[in-house]
Amino acid sequence: MLAEYLPILIFLAVAGVLGLGAPDARLLCSVRAARTPRSCRPYECGFEAFEDSRMKFDVRYYLVAILFIVFDLEIAFLFPWAVALDSIGTVGLAAMGVFLLVLVVGFIYEWKKGALEWD
């Protein structure tokens, strides 16, 4: 009976070692560099911060982000559908056609509303 659960126990042991050992491994592998004022400057956006960190973003930023998530999920649904297309037949083809039609209509709506235009 233990032989049936041995792969699960090995998996849990490896996951535990990796989960607990990864923070310590970074200390062993990291390079200790001198912290200079130049190395402590902000670098993500390419310029110094000049306003309050709680400033409001344009709503178009969020619309583009949501559009990206929608099309990313579309790909996540399309891949398994394409793999199983032989077994699901015409009904599956029609269902995916409706799904893609709804996404295309939403994309055209956003396009016509100008949500993808940056001033």
N, C-alpha and C positions, 0 to 999 in steps of 0.2 A: 504494500500500500504506500510506503514511503517513496518508492520508485516513481509513482504517478505524480507526486507533488515535488519531486526533486528539481525539475526545471523551474518551477515557480519559486522555490526557496533560493535557488542559485540567482535567479533574476532579482529577487528582493535583496539578497546580500550584495550583489554588484551595484544595484541602485542605491543602497544605503552607503556603501563605501564611496561611490562617486558623489553622492549628495553631501556627505559630511566631509569628504576630502577635497572637493573642488575649492572651497574658500582658502584652505591651507595651502593648496598647490599654487595658487596665484602668488602667495608670499614667497614661495621658494623659486618661482620662475620669473618674477618681475625684475626689471632693471631699476636700480635705485638712481634716479637722476636728481640733480640739484634743482630745487624749486626756485625759479627766477621770476621776476615780475612779468617777463615776456611769456613764460610758459603758463602763467595763471590767468591770462587774458581770455575773454570769451572768444570762441572760434566757430561755433555752430552756424551762425547766420552771416559771418563775415564782417560785421561791424559792431561797434560798441552799442550797448543798450542806451537809449536816450529817453525812454518814457517809462511810465509806471508798468510794472509787470502784470497788472490787472487790467490792461487796456483791452478794449473790445475788438474782436476780429470781425472782418467783413463776413456777412452771412454766405457769400459765394465760396469762401474757403471751405465751409462746412458742406455745402452742396457738392463741391467737387470731391471732397472726401467720401461722402455718402455714395456718390456715383462710382467711385473707385471700388468701394466695398461691394456694391451691387454687382458690378461686372466681375469682381474677383469671385464672388459666390456663384455667379453664373458658370464660370469655368469649373468650379468645384462640383457643380451638378452635371455639367456636360461630359466630363471625363468618364464617370461610372456609367452614364447613360450610353455613351459610345461603345464602351466595352461590352455592355449587355444588350446591345441593339438586336442581335440575332435572336435572343430568347424572348424579348418583350414584343417584338413584332410591330404591326401597324398601329396598334393602340398606343404603344410607347412612343412611336414616331409622332403621332398626332398630339399626344400630351406634351411632348417637348416642343412641338411647333407652337402650341398655345403659350407655353412658358416663354419661349423666345419672342413671340409676338408682343406679349405684355411688356417685356423688357425693352424691346425696340420702340414701342409706343411711349414708354416713360423716357427713354433717351431723346426721342424727337421732341417731346414736351419740354424737357430741360433745355434743349438746343434752341427751340423757338422762344422760350422765355428769356434767353440770354444769360442763363446761369453759367455758361462756360466761357463767357466773354470777360476778359480782364481789361479794365480801363487804364 
